[in-house]
Amino acid sequence: MTAFVQRAAGLAALVVLSAAVSAPAGAQMRIEITSSPYRPLTQWLDTGPDADTLNRQRHRSADSAALLRGVPGVAVAGSGGRGGLPVIRGLGDDRLRIKVDGMDLIAACPNHMNAPLSYIDPTAVARAEVYAGITPVSLGGDSIGGTVVVQSAPSLFAAPGQTLLTGTAGAFYRSNGDGRGVHLNSTLAGANVSLNYTASGTEADTYDAGGAFKPAAPVPGGGWVDGDEVGSSAYRAVEHAARLALRGDGQQLDLTYRYQHVPHAGFANQRMDLTDNETDQVNLAHRTRFGWGELSTRLYHEDTRHRMNFGDDRQFLYGDAPGMPMRTDGRNTGATLAAALPLTAVDTLRLGAEYQRYRLDDYWPASGTGMMMSPDTFLNINDGRRDRYAVYGEWERRRGSAWQGQLGVRHETVRMDAGNVSGYSMMYAADAAAFNARDHDRTDRNWDFTALLRYAPTAWASYSAGLARKTRSPNLYERYTWSGHPMAAIMNNLLGDGNGYVGNLDLEPEIARTLSLAAEWHDAAQRRWHVRLSPYYTRVEDYIDARCAPTASCLPDRFNVLQYDNVSAQLYGLDLSGHLALLRGTAVGDVALDGVFGYVRGENRDTGDDLYNIHPLHATLTLSQARGRWHNALETEWVGRKRAVSGVRNEIETASYTLLHLRTRYTWRQVTLDAGIENLFDRRYALPLGGAYTGQGRTMAINGVPWGIAVAGPGRSFYAGLSYSF
């Protein structure tokens, strides 16, 4: 166990010891501000996991995005141990708005290794909300696929005149990859002041698949990667967060500082590894309740220092060049203002304004003496700027007990720019000159509209329909990366498909028009059974797909250099989920059956090609039993064959598979034990959204690694986590 994990474990033990000798704690309290006497429509739209589900899944993975697995319409793309990217109904990454504790986070990396959800450990997540299909304008913006809202635990306060000391400390272990870690969440509070400190440390080695999925091979320069070993999948991370909260009559102020350090994280579907990532975040939030309604304000700043190079499973020395150092510095500042005004007993008006200022420098220091990577610094994105200014209005109305509707409009101005660039040497001069000769300033004026209607004619049925127009402007890497040289292009890859990518200054914003329907049936108490069916259709104008780069020759069954391009696209499918209580209050406890089924299809309407990384037909069936302190579950996960693949990207097909998982949870007083077995029968399978395997060997050369190998999923793994609440 490394030193930082040992230090975190010692800290957890110290806090637990302090709790044991403290004075009796008072009742836990936290402020609740509501702006309407009825349940807001947004709560009906949230399909995220409930608190019990989150608690049972914390120790299964170190990736917070994995907490969303099992949510209807949601899949997880990518292959990093902590860098998963949520995908909602075929749309993922920057096509989603992802908020962590109210902050709009941005990946500062040409491979999106520091994805937004990587900045919060799964053990720190207290709530996760998923808005698929039709997202209210108050929660959307600069996105077309939906919104994910992740929150840490709210501030706690003591009863008047008392002091509260409370928290949780724990540790976990996973056998596949030798994953281990510790976590702590502690609060010391009075009636009006609360201090919270959270920390976590986690690390793992490379994981093994359920069998050999490629030939075993030596690593050039030393080392060996077995046939069943998924190279470049190890990681290590540590996080600290401190929060001061103050509250008074009808108001609360929270000031949070969060620090994260990731010394190493491998990515099996990228050409590089993350070799260092440090982030500082400051987040100030204030909520006030007035006689006329509620006002919320937030200011935040994020500073990220990101580094990449070749890890232990990749060739490091190229001639006299010791690796290829890459650096990215991102600065993200934001402010939000939101007001909720209950106009009448049945009407609520929400108004808001948002501002985000983002700065990015992506540069690659010289390495060696050859012209390919020296003598100058390669400026990949120089002084990249992306500023958003948004205002919105949203009206919600309830008519009787059956009807509920919402109308919303949002306008965003997105201003982007970048400075002139240069390459390592004259080898890159032509591409740089062509880019520098053009105007880089771009301004997009984007409109969003939503209309939602919910009808609940009886206590056992409800129906909803929604129409939306959503808009997303390109990100900095899609617009401003400039070099078509294969070695430089493959280092700019947001998709994990092994290809190289060149930006496009002429990209237009994506405009998605979506129709989403939902029907839900359940018992009157919503405890014994429910079924939810939701079909949807989305047509995207100027969808950002890819074409063969103008200076490249693209061939089948190999990696190529592509350029981002606008096309017309469509996505359609349906989500089906259900719950059935089989037994209640019997000698064997409560037994229930839960199921999720999903189908999505994505097509390029201009070429007839399939869109990239669309999840194949899939289903999950979970049989659970709860009796006393025990909660047990048997989960069957089935994924169909992935045949519909992107031809322009030479996307790899994957076979169907079925996995079986076992889980158990035991709670005794203040101690909780979680244990389970993932992939019980050690099946070998390929991740349908994992991308192309480029995790070992001579990855700097575009076709120096074999094409056609998909990233393999983990083989059998035993896990256990122990938590103590005080």
ROZALUM-984598 format. One line per 10 residues: number of its first residue (from 0); their letters; for each residue x, y, z of C-alpha. Coordinates in steps of 0.001 Angstrom, whole numbers, plus 500000, padded with zeros to 6 digits. Layout:
NUM> a> X,Y,Z | ...;
***
This chain:
0> mtafvqraag> 500000,500000,500000 | 501459,503360,498969 | 502341,506148,501340 | 499413,508404,500479 | 496911,505604,501155 | 498620,504872,504471 | 498431,508534,505463 | 494742,508686,504532 | 494086,505530,506561 | 495819,507062,509579;
10> laalvvlsaa> 493747,510200,509215 | 490514,508180,509080 | 491518,506278,512219 | 492290,509539,514033 | 488870,511012,513258 | 487080,507811,514277 | 488988,507844,517575 | 488005,511480,518128 | 484365,510561,517569 | 484552,507776,520116;
20> vsapagaqmr> 485564,510159,522905 | 483361,513100,521893 | 480293,514406,523640 | 476880,512990,522614 | 475835,514411,519294 | 472679,516398,518751 | 470098,515764,516083 | 471234,516279,512498 | 469601,519168,510673 | 470015,520802,507279;
30> ieitsspyrp> 468278,523664,505577 | 465503,522888,503092 | 464259,525558,500717 | 461321,524751,498463 | 459701,527081,495981 | 456416,525294,495328 | 453781,523431,497368 | 453759,520564,494843 | 456427,518271,493485 | 458362,520093,490710;
40> ltqwldtgpd> 458215,518570,487259 | 462012,518203,487272 | 461690,515583,490014 | 459504,513452,487770 | 462116,513736,484994 | 465062,512623,487159 | 465838,508957,486439 | 469081,508763,488448 | 469909,506089,491036 | 468345,506407,494488;
50> adtlnrqrhr> 470380,506658,497693 | 470235,502908,498426 | 471492,502065,494955 | 474369,504523,495276 | 475378,503087,498636 | 475477,499548,497261 | 477631,500481,494266 | 480328,502700,495773 | 482916,499953,496142 | 482371,498216,492800;
60> sadsaallrg> 484464,500741,490869 | 486688,503785,491380 | 484864,505558,488536 | 481976,507816,489568 | 480480,507502,486083 | 479981,503789,486831 | 477425,504765,489483 | 475070,505577,486613 | 475139,502069,485150 | 471672,500582,485369;
70> vpgvavagsg> 469932,503934,484858 | 467548,503632,481877 | 469077,505139,478758 | 472550,505566,480267 | 475795,503806,479298 | 479424,504550,480141 | 482118,504995,477467 | 485894,504976,477818 | 488383,502620,479397 | 490167,504609,482097;
80> grgglpvirg> 489823,503327,485656 | 488523,506753,486749 | 487705,508504,483485 | 484370,507121,482330 | 482147,509279,480125 | 478356,508985,480564 | 476372,508441,477386 | 472647,509227,477379 | 470608,507754,474540 | 473623,507660,472213;
90> lgddrlrikv> 474941,511145,473058 | 477894,511587,475413 | 480936,513568,476522 | 480525,517299,475764 | 477059,516683,474330 | 475928,516337,477952 | 475901,518997,480613 | 477630,517570,483688 | 477477,519497,486943 | 479482,518485,490018;
100> dgmdliaacp> 478334,520330,493152 | 476860,523034,490916 | 480021,523571,488850 | 480130,523081,485074 | 483415,521229,484714 | 485375,520896,481462 | 487924,518242,480485 | 491289,519992,479981 | 492933,517289,477865 | 493161,516445,474136;
110> nhmnaplsyi> 492000,512920,475092 | 489478,514001,477774 | 491289,511962,480437 | 490206,514353,483195 | 486491,514003,482523 | 484122,515995,484794 | 483028,513008,486909 | 486664,512043,487574 | 486867,515008,489966 | 484685,513383,492622;
120> dptavaraev> 485319,509965,494156 | 482385,507498,494196 | 482546,507371,497997 | 481851,511133,498107 | 478761,511066,495860 | 475566,511518,497861 | 473142,512164,494999 | 473174,511646,491239 | 470438,512994,488970 | 470043,512064,485317;
130> yagitpvslg> 467834,514042,482927 | 467498,512121,479671 | 465664,513291,476605 | 463899,516539,477474 | 465949,518597,479929 | 464413,521767,481382 | 466266,524905,480261 | 467133,525677,483895 | 469252,522493,483922 | 470394,522439,480288;
140> gdsiggtvvv> 472522,524684,478144 | 475362,524070,475666 | 474313,520413,475425 | 471972,518293,473318 | 471888,514887,475028 | 470793,515552,478601 | 472162,516570,481970 | 473917,514757,484809 | 473909,516454,488218 | 476190,514941,490873;
150> qsapslfaap> 476308,516247,494435 | 478318,515481,497523 | 476585,515263,500912 | 474843,518495,502013 | 476058,520482,504992 | 474802,519233,508359 | 473916,521369,511397 | 473209,520538,515044 | 470037,521215,516955 | 470020,524601,518747;
160> gqtlltgtag> 472324,524582,521757 | 474069,521334,520805 | 477229,520228,518995 | 477332,517604,516277 | 480310,515423,515393 | 479480,512851,512747 | 480899,511120,509726 | 481922,507949,507961 | 485291,506259,507468 | 485999,503194,505407;
170> afyrsngdgr> 488283,501107,503234 | 487819,498731,500304 | 489632,496149,498194 | 489073,494711,494710 | 490971,491599,493642 | 491191,492204,489880 | 493942,494767,489514 | 494656,494741,493239 | 492499,497854,493711 | 492385,499377,497194;
180> gvhlnstlag> 491630,502614,498926 | 490260,504499,501917 | 487766,507301,502401 | 486605,509689,505105 | 483720,512130,505543 | 483573,514061,508836 | 481524,516998,510103 | 481800,519179,513200 | 478838,521540,513506 | 476779,523801,515701;
190> anvslnytas> 473349,525207,515008 | 474621,527852,512563 | 478169,526822,511632 | 479302,523582,510004 | 482800,522346,509124 | 483169,519341,506835 | 486275,517493,505661 | 486351,514644,503155 | 489297,512675,501817 | 489867,509631,499684;
200> gteadtydag> 492771,507695,498261 | 492563,504906,495698 | 494916,502998,493432 | 495009,499877,491267 | 497337,497984,488966 | 496436,496870,485445 | 493409,494579,485372 | 492986,491191,483708 | 490344,490191,481196 | 488455,486898,481406;
210> gafkpaapvp> 490960,485368,478973 | 493574,486238,476377 | 492170,488762,473876 | 495493,489528,472132 | 498984,487981,471881 | 501312,488396,474849 | 504206,490713,473958 | 507257,492445,475370 | 507249,496208,475815 | 509969,497854,473691;
220> gggwvdgdev> 512617,498946,476140 | 511610,496471,478863 | 508580,494863,480482 | 505995,492317,479404 | 502212,492406,478894 | 500331,489097,479118 | 497624,488164,476646 | 494848,488622,479208 | 496315,491804,480728 | 494712,495100,479731;
230> gssayraveh> 497753,497320,479416 | 497666,500948,480543 | 494748,500482,482934 | 496444,501228,486281 | 495648,504404,488223 | 496261,506277,491463 | 494380,509275,492912 | 493950,511250,496120 | 491342,513905,496964 | 490777,516362,499800;
240> aarlalrgdg> 487854,518734,500312 | 487027,521171,503096 | 483730,523056,503427 | 482585,525841,505717 | 478818,526380,505901 | 476932,529180,507638 | 473186,529471,507986 | 470704,531937,509311 | 467005,532590,508928 | 466079,531299,505493;
250> qqldltyryq> 469580,531386,504066 | 472747,529321,503821 | 476289,529984,502616 | 478675,527165,501591 | 482357,527691,500778 | 484191,524588,499514 | 487802,524011,498545 | 488641,520765,496741 | 492076,519474,495759 | 492774,516412,493636;
260> hvphagfanq> 496065,514853,492620 | 496272,511992,490132 | 499935,510946,489831 | 499129,508328,487206 | 496202,506943,485220 | 496423,504673,482214 | 494016,504732,479267 | 493914,501560,477207 | 492125,503235,474278 | 494448,506233,473959;
270> rmdltdnetd> 498017,506651,472678 | 499178,508304,475887 | 498826,507946,479644 | 498016,510574,482216 | 501273,511118,484142 | 500134,513893,486472 | 496943,515859,487042 | 496472,518467,489770 | 493288,520440,490260 | 492233,523154,492691;
280> qvnlahrtrf> 488558,524093,492930 | 486899,526865,494938 | 483104,526820,495077 | 480982,529489,496836 | 477204,528992,496975 | 474485,531050,498665 | 470758,530316,498971 | 468198,532733,500346 | 464463,532482,500842 | 462442,535669,500610;
290> gwgelstrly> 458745,536357,500849 | 458545,536377,497055 | 460545,533183,496459 | 464055,531752,496455 | 467361,533149,495175 | 470479,531029,494558 | 473897,532315,493551 | 477161,530524,492909 | 480745,531510,492079 | 483399,528923,491278;
300> hedtrhrmnf> 486916,528617,489908 | 488852,525562,488738 | 492570,525446,487932 | 493892,522264,486262 | 497493,521287,485468 | 497488,518179,483266 | 500460,516134,482011 | 500704,513144,479640 | 503424,510821,478359 | 503999,507116,477736;
310> gddrqflygd> 503534,504805,480719 | 505160,501497,481603 | 503253,499426,479020 | 504168,501598,476028 | 507383,502245,474145 | 509030,505245,475796 | 512225,505842,473786 | 511954,506883,470127 | 515463,507392,468814 | 517004,509802,471302;
320> apgmpmrtdg> 513606,511225,472324 | 512669,510198,475901 | 508935,510014,475426 | 506593,512736,474243 | 505719,515126,477072 | 502362,516869,476665 | 500962,519564,478941 | 497573,521197,479308 | 496638,524075,481599 | 492953,524869,482030;
330> rntgatlaaa> 491278,527683,483973 | 487509,527550,484409 | 485577,530361,486136 | 481809,530478,486440 | 478920,532335,488021 | 475223,531477,488210 | 472168,533355,489431 | 468826,531571,489720 | 465475,532700,491106 | 462338,530636,491726;
340> lpltavdtlr> 459132,532639,492129 | 455868,530905,493131 | 453473,533254,491332 | 450361,531448,492554 | 449547,528209,494308 | 449879,526425,490952 | 452376,528557,489014 | 456148,528824,489416 | 458467,531016,487380 | 462200,530294,487250;
350> lgaeyqryrl> 464644,532874,485927 | 468391,532595,485664 | 471634,533907,484238 | 474954,532081,483840 | 478497,532981,482862 | 481467,530729,482203 | 484993,531817,481273 | 487341,529072,480082 | 491001,529374,479142 | 493137,526552,477741;
360> ddywpasgtg> 496790,526194,476794 | 497769,522858,475268 | 501492,522593,474434 | 504045,519838,473936 | 507664,520537,475004 | 510448,519391,472681 | 511903,515911,473139 | 515137,514573,471623 | 517000,516168,468726 | 515049,514975,465668;
370> mmmspdtfln> 512759,517259,463670 | 509681,515202,464597 | 509695,516437,468228 | 512250,519277,468396 | 513716,521855,468658 | 510661,524004,469474 | 507566,523576,471624 | 504501,522318,469744 | 501582,524708,470358 | 498523,522496,469981;
380> indgrrdrya> 496048,525117,471274 | 497543,528494,472119 | 495547,530784,474398 | 492280,529004,473713 | 489243,530927,474917 | 485635,529836,475285 | 483148,532103,477059 | 479455,531447,477605 | 476764,533996,478518 | 473300,532572,479148;
390> vygewerrrg> 469856,533694,480321 | 466724,531587,480660 | 463122,531653,481739 | 460961,528692,482713 | 457275,528633,483603 | 455715,525649,485338 | 452003,525222,485985 | 449870,522609,487673 | 446198,522179,486865 | 444301,520103,489370;
400> sawqgqlgvr> 445880,516866,490461 | 446320,515423,486969 | 447994,517980,484723 | 451431,519527,485007 | 453285,521437,482291 | 456421,523441,481691 | 457616,525862,479016 | 461156,527172,478822 | 463389,529316,476649 | 467130,529824,476919;
410> hetvrmdagn> 469621,531936,474969 | 473377,531477,475020 | 476163,533423,473392 | 479319,531338,472997 | 482484,533231,472036 | 485585,531270,471071 | 489056,532259,469954 | 492630,530988,469906 | 496064,532409,469138 | 498510,531487,466393;
420> vsgysmmyaa> 500287,528148,466555 | 503583,526529,465595 | 505008,523011,465466 | 508177,521349,466677 | 509994,522226,463459 | 509571,523191,459813 | 507986,519768,459298 | 504735,521284,460605 | 505106,524741,459030 | 502563,524315,456224;
430> daaafnardh> 499734,523213,458532 | 500553,525983,461023 | 500675,528649,458325 | 497311,527580,456910 | 495743,527773,460366 | 497373,531086,461299 | 496248,532717,458049 | 492610,532394,459053 | 490503,534342,461524 | 490029,532266,464686;
440> drtdrnwdft> 487322,534302,466380 | 483913,532625,466393 | 480629,533683,468005 | 477594,531403,468222 | 474177,532605,469314 | 472224,529578,470436 | 468559,529118,471345 | 466998,526330,473409 | 463260,525698,473759 | 461447,523040,475787;
450> allryaptaw> 457805,522120,476222 | 456829,519405,478705 | 453433,518014,479657 | 452623,515388,482288 | 449193,513799,482762 | 448361,511510,485711 | 444696,510522,485295 | 444749,507921,488083 | 446832,506948,491076 | 448378,504124,489064;
460> asysaglark> 449265,505724,485716 | 451005,508780,484317 | 451935,509889,480811 | 454321,512581,479641 | 455430,514135,476383 | 458115,516632,475578 | 459483,518609,472648 | 462825,520361,472720 | 465326,522222,470624 | 468816,522051,472160;
470> trspnlyery> 472082,523559,470905 | 475763,522849,471575 | 478743,524760,470240 | 481939,522861,469348 | 484608,522524,472012 | 488094,523980,471623 | 489642,520729,470405 | 486998,520241,467726 | 487553,523737,466340 | 491205,524616,466921;
480> twsghpmaai> 493474,521552,466649 | 495322,522044,463395 | 498032,519523,462456 | 497283,516721,459985 | 500612,515007,460641 | 499685,511493,461823 | 501889,511579,464930 | 500345,514873,466093 | 496795,514008,465032 | 496586,510746,467004;
490> mnnllgdgng> 497389,512666,470187 | 494147,514619,469638 | 491465,511992,470122 | 488328,512566,472197 | 486729,509267,471195 | 489160,506450,472006 | 488909,504926,468514 | 492658,504988,467760 | 492378,507447,464866 | 493942,510884,464571;
500> yvgnldlepe> 491785,514021,464454 | 492145,517509,463018 | 489928,520407,464067 | 487691,522423,461788 | 487338,526194,462068 | 484141,526088,460005 | 482138,523869,462366 | 478613,525036,463120 | 476840,524404,466469 | 474868,521172,466793;
510> iartlslaae> 471091,521730,466899 | 469007,518809,468179 | 465238,518565,467964 | 463846,515870,470223 | 460480,514244,470795 | 460352,512146,473954 | 457364,510211,475330 | 456952,508265,478549 | 454250,506087,480076 | 454440,504784,483630;
520> whdaaqrrwh> 452155,502358,485401 | 452428,501401,489077 | 450436,500453,492149 | 448838,503332,494019 | 451464,503328,496775 | 454321,502940,494232 | 455892,500204,496333 | 454904,496857,494824 | 455340,497267,491081 | 455983,499776,488367;
530> vrlspyytrv> 456741,499775,484625 | 458106,502712,482622 | 458307,502845,478833 | 459969,505773,477068 | 460425,505962,473254 | 462271,508929,471743 | 463470,510451,468480 | 466180,513079,467959 | 467232,514749,464721 | 470482,516680,464868;
540> edyidarcap> 471326,519434,462419 | 475095,519937,462018 | 475961,516908,464142 | 479755,516847,464543 | 480874,513600,462927 | 484057,512921,460927 | 485413,512658,457393 | 488773,511661,455984 | 491185,514580,456484 | 491897,516502,453243;
550> tasclpdrfn> 495617,515621,453280 | 495133,511952,454273 | 494443,508689,452451 | 491956,506684,454510 | 491914,502922,454125 | 489791,500187,455722 | 490972,498021,458621 | 493524,500504,459908 | 493787,503761,461830 | 493456,506956,459775;
560> vlqydnvsaq> 493627,510734,460132 | 490133,512247,460187 | 488694,515745,460420 | 485615,516835,462347 | 482723,517661,460060 | 479065,518723,460309 | 476434,516281,459044 | 472741,515623,459485 | 472046,512800,461956 | 469212,511060,463746;
570> lygldlsghl> 468943,508909,466860 | 465949,506923,468032 | 465155,504169,470484 | 463333,503286,473653 | 464023,502627,477316 | 462059,500146,479397 | 462407,499630,483136 | 460365,497903,485812 | 460151,496718,489404 | 458153,493871,490920;
580> allrgtavgd> 457979,493003,494622 | 457732,489203,494582 | 457588,488690,498365 | 457059,491091,501246 | 457362,490377,504974 | 457931,486634,504604 | 460318,484323,506423 | 462905,484866,503699 | 462410,488622,503805 | 461499,490891,500937;
590> valdgvfgyv> 462276,489642,497423 | 462085,491868,494366 | 462869,491774,490662 | 464183,494831,488776 | 464853,495108,485075 | 466207,497618,482569 | 466105,497275,478781 | 467486,499692,476220 | 467677,500121,472465 | 469205,503041,470542;
600> rgenrdtgdd> 470165,503547,466917 | 472178,506434,465492 | 472544,507235,461772 | 474386,509751,459609 | 471586,510918,457302 | 474012,512373,454731 | 476070,509227,454126 | 473929,506417,455591 | 476775,505511,457935 | 476152,504533,461557;
610> lynihplhat> 477160,506954,464305 | 480114,506096,466506 | 479885,504384,469898 | 476191,503589,469934 | 475383,501053,472640 | 473935,497799,471282 | 470735,496222,472542 | 471115,495514,476262 | 469226,494372,479342 | 469872,493963,483061;
620> ltlsqargrw> 467823,491817,485419 | 468393,491957,489189 | 466896,489613,491779 | 467294,491119,495263 | 466498,489922,498760 | 466421,491962,501974 | 466024,490392,505392 | 466977,492104,508602 | 470531,493411,508341 | 471181,491599,505052;
630> hnaletewvg> 470630,492788,501493 | 471621,490387,498703 | 471402,490633,494930 | 471992,488491,491872 | 472402,490545,488696 | 472392,489313,485107 | 473796,491681,482498 | 473221,490955,478802 | 474604,492973,475889 | 473863,492146,472262;
640> rkravsgvrn> 476270,492053,469372 | 477438,495423,468146 | 477003,495361,464373 | 476022,498968,463658 | 479443,500637,463624 | 480910,503812,462164 | 482473,503067,458786 | 484395,506335,458495 | 486153,505539,461787 | 486686,501823,461059;
650> eietasytll> 484929,501170,464355 | 485373,497641,465714 | 482409,495289,466059 | 481952,493474,469372 | 480294,490167,470216 | 477335,489676,472538 | 477910,488521,476092 | 476175,487689,479359 | 477659,488386,482791 | 476565,487382,486265;
660> hlrtrytwrq> 477300,489490,489373 | 476715,488716,493049 | 476407,491356,495784 | 475724,491346,499498 | 475448,494059,502125 | 475368,493618,505914 | 474719,496418,508381 | 475257,496063,512107 | 474869,499167,514251 | 477428,501624,512836;
670> vtldagienl> 479297,499149,510648 | 478428,498277,507043 | 480076,495547,505009 | 479688,495442,501218 | 481026,492467,499278 | 480495,490864,495928 | 481818,489110,492864 | 481823,490818,489484 | 481772,488627,486366 | 481242,485482,488426;
680> fdrryalplg> 482123,483035,485624 | 485173,485025,484441 | 483772,485571,480954 | 485933,487153,478278 | 484178,490013,476503 | 484860,493309,474746 | 483501,496603,476030 | 481045,497825,473361 | 481832,501471,474203 | 485457,500863,475237;
690> gaytgqgrtm> 487018,501844,471922 | 490115,500436,470237 | 492871,498811,472279 | 496055,500883,471971 | 497323,500247,475496 | 500746,498782,474780 | 503662,498867,472378 | 504707,501487,469828 | 501713,503750,470235 | 503274,506945,468811;
700> aingvpwgia> 503120,505520,465272 | 499549,505687,463934 | 499629,502047,462812 | 502466,500908,465059 | 499852,498979,467067 | 497484,496425,465509 | 494033,497525,464398 | 490922,495489,465199 | 491318,494730,468915 | 488588,496119,471165;
710> vagpgrsfya> 489307,496963,474802 | 488440,493922,476918 | 486212,494122,479982 | 487407,493009,483423 | 487432,489333,484320 | 486244,487952,487649 | 486828,490263,490597 | 486062,489916,494301 | 485458,493145,496177 | 484794,494119,499771;
720> glsysf> 484267,497452,501478 | 483940,498243,505167 | 482450,501505,506459 | 482054,502829,509994 | 479622,505633,510786 | 480056,507733,513871;
***
